[in-house]
């Protein structure tokens, strides 16, 4: 008869900790009281478990390494370290943590997933006053955080002929601006006319396909990919010639039906690297947009297709662009681990009437300060309700924030308002709701699980 090896009994406390770590590694926004009831322990026992998690870095790391770990590492914990979440909950009058400048008066693309109203734009007559307003805002922003501002849209920033001067102005004050652009106007002529663009800390280009046909299907613009490709190759060459410490990143959204083409993305990045071997592309943000699916969930076939494509893509990157840093975001990160993390989906009933102005704002060319990132488009129905105030002569952002916070007025969300929020806004809202639920349930000292 074979002997059987005796195994020590599992410590019940360890089993409970494993369940707790798994819960918050997969569902970061779970209220503490919900987790306690799931474990079936009394409050004193649960408090001891939470204290153990606080004291053991290995347990924290397991949570962050979980399928939903990107929520923790990319957004929640960085904001917690800066005290941003507490500033929102306590309604402190503080300067916004991050300010998005939306200087573009128009856009040459009409992407089918963009909320922009077709044909909507800012009048050219608004440019002079708008750029003067942006200059005063840049001069106003406290210099303690070099990454306090970035340039995006809204509409395409490079359609503003004064953008280079604004970038140079910010750089002189020590700010490290990143420009988000579709790169259609990133021509050598633009860089020559606006030399201040070379004072950017980084540039991130959104790719909408890997061929002219894909670009036209997505953006409505013919021959667009060829131009973007040529612009980026020439930019790489100019970046190398100048030897500037300038970070170049790409953003790519995997749309339904295009997953199998991901390895071609690695080939495209390798092509850009070949144009400047000593200055390869620094990073790639890879996301998916299957938002048209019920509850945002993928079918079994789509999930399998995406997993296979991600594996092939990772292999091709390792072979052809080994220095590239890839951020797979909330959903694709979990999919690569063999699980599916459901993206947070905030509805109107979960939106916060006062939003989170302390965490971030968006400022358009008129000086309007928007509370959500997807609201800053001209003519967008309902978006004006999410304007906290307007910057103008004698009235800076600090005054707009103070009046908004102390005024106490809230916005009653309407159906469809959730589409004004991007992923960042969704995560911040979910975290704030979670923290308030924890405090209300008597868990103030442990609110939010990880801090």
Steps between C-alpha positions, in 0.01 A plus 500: 500500500633843404538748781303821477672827574327695772422863423451754778146632529428829327485790744145641477640852522722436197204365306300811581790725400527313171133561432532867594804551279326326210189716546688828478734376228198439280245754631689803638189710566326256734376675818662355811170405659412296190832315529445437871160347441641280225764367740241446772709645784414749774631855495784441746629203301470693174694796647784262591508368142512854360779594740697194387470609136629845595803349675598244236647638175474155339121509529483851354715388208273204434201734478682731257616202294143374468282511188377852586835619630528779244219684675718507810838571342398737219241717673383427854826481695674791320202722584497372859869581545432859397199532731272575206219266602486646851496853354190411297322329788580784741403762238831678542564805287822392327646541156399213269749214500511482121393758241427407140542779248265463201636762254386349168239702308410212267587146391563347160362158604149381574557180697190283537560449874559870574223699668582813301206661323561476126623832365523665842805720554614818670509817292843619385419834660525326841865401450674822609301543822510125564876479472538805725277323753713183479814709550357655817395154623849362442641792699251431782552126554716424807836355403524225762386230258679505161230275353207714614393567139469316173368599155218305339142539378221536440612582149843455342756720686732543200229697317589789734786699338601646838551165674879510474518832682283364781717189535817711517339725760415200718847351458660823620304459825626144540191313379538177304212499258388196305307563178226257393451526125385305196827611329326586172633856530835395650684598185853633468345832396297514823810429708689770313221758549455407867850425641358515852354153441850363554469614863240230561590227746326246284262437217236229487338414170166325474498244220169413337614210286801375307394572144327773304191280477478449877553870564227596256260252662571648844565870434325567171825646360650359181875423474541602865717212619760564230534858613514414871759230430717742300468767769607263777796364303621853426438601862715209612780616273476859622485385862821303447672790323420732787590247768217629714387308812155481347273205576294356216203279578213348307144417596311228318144380552415144398162520329273200444618295203854639505666298776683268261679800349684582824834349391502755216504770767831361630634507144395865463678593822810317379483711183493819706792374706702431184463869407685595821676192645637692799157652577245216492133550581479515878159362586167375373160525666291211375127504566187331368164646408227239503264750658217401269476159667231437767640612836836551328564125509674311223360184350697179554621512139612863526678430829690207350589702191631787712705270722663334201569836337652643817731202530612533137545874548717457812719250314540737203585794730765293677651417162475831315464777764650360822544838670131594465305538823142385450216602732204270443259700713227372729328242281776362277731451799255256658433331168871427462490333842229268373215669680252770407476812710175681439561867432343732752180645356359796691136581430311825562380374837862458614631832369592753766315833469813693604734290280872523596641837402795453739614196301498661157343745259496569127528853360394578144594794280212710634629460855214270601604261779344158446459245779527192277746418224248402234286810550740753348365498145325802342130460446473171688142476634490514879871560544459862609342377822844365593681834468619608845571856385695704249855635519535853369662836563538542875358156570738206520452128551554526876199733527285271286586204724436693821161626384398155381604316817365753749183564302377153581289476187481156345397366163214252486622232256274410211494178298790512256714733712727207581642528148664829601736295719809325367676211672676727750174669600330163539773366728514813716122498538494132597778554753326796661173308528684207654675720756177669603328162542787381720483806724122475527535135606744591777824405326662845485843375616514237225299676230586399146684181605841606358618855557 
